[in-house]
Amino acid sequence: MFLVAPSTRWATLVASALLGEWLISTGVGPITGDFELLEAGVAFAIFAFLPITQLYGAHATVDIFTSALPGRANKALMAFWEIVLTVVILLIAARLYVGMLDKMQYNETTFLLQFPIWWAYAASFAASLAACVVALYCALARIAELATGRAYLPHSEGASH
């Protein structure tokens, strides 16, 4: 099993290199503006997956010091950091909105493809609105969990060592 995956990756790399050489020899060149599209797509993808990550508590955590604390103290810490994360997400969404309006006002475009930059901001802002809703829910759920002791969020996956 462990030997198959690296060899498969190697074969894929070699095949794509050969395909690339063949395409270049036929006159097909690099894709114009590929990094511009990638930049806009990655920004959207981050905000699109942020709500799922937050809902399941799948953010990276280091619990060396907190693992020895009692359960109630851990719940209080989780609620505190959930509130901090919610404030940060709300702030980022607000700044995305201001940035989008700025890019719209000055008609700023990308260098190669000349598509308006505000399109990427708008896509990221729309996804950040979903992140805001989930962040508010998670913060309120963590506070409710601390107050009642009941679980309102899906179980965190956590690390498996």
Protein Blocks (a to p, Z undefined) as FASTA:
>chain_A
ZZmmmmmmmmmmmmmmmmmmmmmmnopacdehklmmmmmmmmmmmmmmmmmmmmnopacc
dfklmmmpcfklmmmmmmmmmmmmmmmmmmmmmmmmmmmmmmmmnopacfklopafklmm
mmmmmmmmmmmmmmmmmmmmmmmmmmnopafbdcdfbjaZZ
